[in-house]
Amino acid sequence: MLEHRIADWDNAYANGVNIARSDRWPAAWAQPAQAFRNALSAQGRARIDIAYGDRPRNRLDLFLPRGTAKGLVVVIHGGYWMETDKSLWSHLANGAVDNGFAVAMPSYTQCPDIRIGGIVGEIGAAIGKAAAMVDGPLMLTGHSAGGHLASRMVTTTTPLAANVAGRVRHVVSISGLHDLRPLMRTGMNAALAIDEAEALAESPALLRPIDGVRITCWAGGGERSEFLRQNALLANIWTGLGASTSAVVEPNRHHFDVVDGLADPAHPLTRILISE
């Protein structure tokens, strides 16, 4: 019998100190993200800082393909609901844009200035704004905290309007945090302020998926064991609730480079995301 118990919850969810040369990120994303924005702006295919709400970070960027968009992909950044913003992620739109999809990337108010439940509402508003601008099917993806937010959108307590939720064809949660209860044991909860009630209300793994949901849970093989567990957890539970699910572990990827496939039009991560 193999007994497993986590004694150090902070280390269990600490990515930087457990990844070699992790100090490269998030700066490693900044230059390619800026170059992508500049290139599409020069072609008239980028709309930057579209307001979707009243707060300073309620802004999204929209990147457009050549010709009529086949649909809309929404990419939600991570950072434990406390760090980074859309400007570091622009280049990750390339895979979907090159395949003919428009891509929206929102920023959102960050903890401790807001609760996670409030961020869920903001992302719902951002998706609604972008969906009103682009016709066709919706695909949602996000990384880490963004994976939580993407999967939270397709639960029965979604903030999305019914007509918007009905357009969602696929969700890909990348290294997603699907059960918030373990984070209550970490030091970062001083800023996140998750309590039991919020964990129960906002954890996708503790909620029911909307009928007909299709979700892929994707993680890197070099992730912390808690991220691998959370990845498998949602796919496992939602299978039992009638969703169409899959869990993928991409070899030789860690928490920071597991998103890189989104920049490549031919990468399996991109291909799965935009598949119907």
C-alpha positions, 0 to 999 in steps of 0.5 A, a space after each residue: 500500500 502506498 500512502 500519500 499525504 501532503 505536508 507542505 501545501 505551499 510547496 505543492 503549489 509552488 511552480 517557480 522554485 521547482 522549475 529550473 531557470 524559472 526566473 525567465 518567466 514571465 519576461 520570456 513571454 513579453 517580447 514575442 507577445 509585443 511582436 505579435 501585437 505589433 504585427 497584427 496591429 500593422 495589418 489592421 487585425 488587432 483591437 487593443 484594450 476594448 472595455 468590457 466593464 468599468 474597472 481599470 483591468 476590465 479590458 480585452 484584446 481581440 486578434 482577427 484572422 484574415 477574412 471572416 472568422 470561423 468562430 471565437 477563441 477566448 484565452 484567459 491568463 493565469 497567475 493565481 488570480 493575482 499576477 500577470 495580464 493579457 499583454 504577456 499572452 498575445 503571441 499565444 493567439 497565433 495558433 488559432 488566428 492562423 487557423 482562421 479564428 478570432 481570439 479574445 484575451 481579457 485581463 481582469 481585476 486581481 486579488 486582493 482587490 476582488 474575490 475569485 467569485 468577482 473575477 468569475 463575473 468579470 470573465 463572464 462579462 468579457 466573454 459576452 462582450 467578445 461574443 457579441 463582436 464575433 459570430 460562430 462557435 466559441 472555444 474557451 481556454 486558460 492556464 492555471 487560474 485561467 483554466 479554472 475560469 475557463 472551466 467555471 464558465 461551463 458549469 450550471 451556475 455560469 455567469 454567461 448568458 444562455 445564448 452565449 453559453 450555448 455557443 461554447 463548443 469546447 473548453 481546454 483547461 491547461 494546468 487548471 485549478 479545479 478544486 479551490 479547497 487545497 489553496 485555502 491551506 497555502 500562504 497565498 490565501 492571505 490575498 485570495 481569501 478563499 473560504 469554504 463557502 467560496 470554494 464550494 461555489 467556485 470550484 468547477 470540480 464541485 459543480 455540475 457541467 452544463 449539458 453537452 459540455 466537452 472539456 479537455 484537461 491538459 497538463 505538462 508531464 513535468 508539472 507539480 503533482 498537485 497540478 497533475 491531480 487537479 488535471 485528472 480530477 475534473 475530467 474524472 468527475 465530469 465524466 460521471 456527470 455526463 460531460 465529454 471529457 479527456 485528460 492529456 499529459 504532454 511530455 517534457 512540459 512544465 507549468 510555464 512552457 505547457 502553454 507554448 503549443 497555443 502559438 503553433 498552428 499545427 501543435 496538438 494543443 491548438 488543433 484540439 482546442 479548435 476542433 468541433 
